[in-house]
Amino acid sequence: LSAHRPLILESAMSLKHVLLCRQRRPTALVALFHGLGDNCTTLRPVAERWLAALPSVAFLLLEAPDRDYFARELLSGAWSGDWYREQRPRAAGETAEQHYTATISDRCDHVSGVLDDHLVSLGVGNERLVLAGFSQGSALAAYI
């Protein structure tokens, strides 16, 4: 595998992501989550710089599956993602906090499945997984 020709993948869970790695069996996996209104390519320069310094580590750039609240597109015309976009209306008797917590929990479950798939396919254990992100993406990484 080559850092210059990354894998651009769609999982069965429809979460677009880019995998950057130089080895078939990396020693660790770093998952990076973009901020509100960005997409999986915005943290690529960071991942490429880290990959140059850590060639045995794989970097997974994940993209939020939902368009951001304002349905914006980036200046390039690319997708603009939102990790916390609500998937359903608030149920009768459900507090705002309960609804928001359920939204985050659903998204964490969604992302965790993709992470698990990559850990297994790369042969990397959970103890060698690092989650990081920018803005809204860093908050999601903390919840997972």
C-alpha positions in Angstrom: 0.0 0.0 0.0 1.2 3.5 -0.7 0.6 6.8 1.1 0.5 8.4 -2.3 -2.3 6.2 -3.5 -4.7 5.9 -0.6 -7.6 3.6 -0.4 -11.0 5.5 -0.7 -13.6 3.2 0.8 -17.3 3.0 1.4 -18.2 0.6 4.2 -21.4 -1.5 4.4 -22.5 1.2 6.9 -22.1 3.9 4.2 -19.5 5.9 6.0 -17.0 7.3 3.5 -13.4 7.2 4.6 -9.9 7.3 3.3 -7.2 4.9 4.6 -3.5 6.1 4.4 -0.9 3.4 5.1 2.4 2.2 3.8 2.3 -1.3 5.3 -0.1 -4.2 5.0 0.2 -4.8 8.7 0.6 -1.4 10.4 1.5 -1.3 14.1 -1.3 1.1 15.0 -4.3 2.9 13.6 -5.1 6.6 14.1 -8.6 7.6 13.2 -9.2 11.3 12.4 -12.6 13.0 12.5 -13.2 16.4 10.7 -15.0 19.3 12.1 -18.6 20.6 11.3 -18.9 21.5 7.7 -15.8 19.7 6.5 -15.2 16.3 4.9 -12.8 13.4 5.1 -10.1 15.1 3.1 -9.7 18.2 5.3 -7.4 16.5 7.8 -5.4 14.7 5.0 -2.4 17.1 5.1 -2.1 16.4 8.8 -2.3 12.6 8.3 0.2 12.7 5.5 2.7 14.6 7.6 2.3 12.2 10.5 2.5 9.2 8.1 5.8 10.5 6.8 7.1 10.5 10.4 5.4 7.3 11.4 5.4 5.0 8.3 4.3 1.9 10.3 1.1 3.6 11.4 -2.2 3.7 9.4 -4.4 6.8 9.3 -8.1 6.5 8.8 -9.9 9.7 7.8 -13.6 9.4 8.4 -16.4 11.5 6.9 -19.7 12.3 8.6 -22.6 10.7 6.8 -24.9 13.6 7.1 -24.9 17.1 5.5 -24.4 19.8 8.0 -27.3 21.7 9.5 -27.3 24.4 6.9 -26.8 21.9 4.0 -23.7 23.8 2.9 -21.1 22.7 0.4 -17.4 23.5 0.7 -16.0 26.1 -1.7 -14.7 23.2 -3.8 -18.3 21.9 -4.1 -17.5 18.9 -1.8 -19.7 17.4 0.8 -20.1 19.3 4.1 -20.5 16.9 7.0 -22.1 17.0 10.4 -21.4 14.3 13.0 -24.3 15.2 15.3 -27.2 15.8 12.9 -30.3 14.5 14.5 -31.8 11.5 12.8 -35.3 11.7 14.2 -37.6 14.2 15.9 -37.6 14.4 19.7 -40.1 11.9 21.1 -42.9 12.9 23.4 -41.7 13.2 27.0 -38.0 13.0 25.9 -35.9 15.9 27.2 -33.5 17.8 24.9 -30.6 16.2 26.8 -31.9 12.7 26.4 -32.5 13.3 22.7 -29.0 14.8 22.1 -27.4 11.9 24.1 -29.3 9.3 22.0 -28.2 11.1 18.8 -24.5 11.0 19.9 -24.8 7.4 21.0 -26.3 6.3 17.6 -23.4 8.0 15.8 -20.8 6.5 18.1 -22.3 3.0 17.4 -22.2 3.7 13.6 -18.5 4.9 13.7 -17.5 2.1 16.1 -18.6 -0.5 13.5 -16.3 1.0 10.9 -13.4 1.2 13.3 -13.9 -2.4 14.3 -13.9 -3.5 10.7 -10.6 -1.7 10.0 -8.9 -2.9 13.2 -9.7 -6.5 12.2 -8.7 -6.2 8.6 -5.4 -4.5 9.5 -4.7 -6.8 12.4 -4.4 -4.0 14.9 -5.7 -4.4 18.5 -7.9 -1.8 20.3 -5.0 -0.9 22.5 -3.2 0.4 19.4 -6.1 2.7 18.3 -5.9 6.5 18.6 -8.9 8.7 18.1 -8.4 12.3 17.3 -10.2 15.1 15.5 -10.9 18.8 15.0 -13.7 20.7 16.7 -16.9 18.6 16.4 -14.8 15.6 15.3 -12.7 15.8 18.5 -15.8 15.8 20.6 -17.1 12.7 18.8 -13.7 11.0 19.3 -14.0 11.7 23.0 -17.4 10.0 23.1 -16.3 6.9 21.4 
